[in-house]
Amino acid sequence: MFDSQEYPTSLEESQFESWLEEGRESKMPYEFMLIVWDELEGSYHPEYVESRNEINKHPIWGEAAGYTSIIAVYNLFSESRITLTDS
């Protein structure tokens, strides 16, 4: 996943799938999974949020001033990708 020049590096599909499962199995009522790029560590990690309002609290890749930024957002249950401009 994210295997293009548009993204900092690719992400293994198996890792992505395990993050989706982790979010669905959480005791917290998460609805969305954010794929976040950490510039300092040079890697992706998931962040889980309960609502679209929480997505807006994170900088978007390419617009970020900090060292972390959102690469993509997915609905945990439908697995559909959420357009960041709609969040």
N, C-alpha and C positions, 0 to 999 in steps of 0.2 A: 504494500500500500504506500501511497505517497511517493511513488517511484518516478519522479520527474524533476527537472531543474527548478520547478516552481517551489519545491520543498527542500528543507535542509538535508534530509536523508530519508531512506525508505523505512518502513515499519513492517515487521513480519505479520502476516495474516493470523498466525496462531496466537501471537501476543495480543493482537486486537481482539480476537475472539475471547481470550481469557479475561481481558478487561471488561468486555460486555457482560460476561457471566458473573464476574465479581460484583459489578454494579447491580445486576438483577437480584443477586442473592443477599445483598446488604440488608440489614435490619432497618436502615434509614430508607425513607420513601423516595429514593432518587428516580428522576425521570430522564435525565440527560447525562451523557458522558462527553466530557470535553477532552480532546487530544491536545495536550499542551507540549510545546517545545521549550526545553530549558537550555538556554544558550550557554550557561556556565558548565553544565554537565554534558552538553552535546547529545541529549537524548530526549525521547518522548516520555510522557507519563500521563495517566488518566486523572481527571478530576471529575467528581460526580456532583451534580446539582439537582435540586428539587424543582426549580422553575426557570422559565425563560428569563425572568428578571435577574437571576443570579449570573446568567451568561454575560450580560452587559457589564459586569464588574471586572471582566478580564480583557486585556488588550488582545487585538486580533493580529495574527501574523502579518508582517509587512507594515503595520501601523503602530507597532509597539515601541515604547520608549524604555521599557525595562528589559530584564533578561529572560522573562518567560512570556509566551504568547500562545493564543489559541490557533491551532492548525485546522481543526474541524470539530463539529458538534454532531452527536448522534443521539437519537431517541433510543433508550435502552431496550425497549420492548418491540418496537417495529423494526429496529436497526436501520431506520432511514436517516440519511444525512440531512441535517438542518442547515438551511442557508443562513449564514452569519448576519447578513443584512436584515433578515426577518426577525432576529432574536430580540 
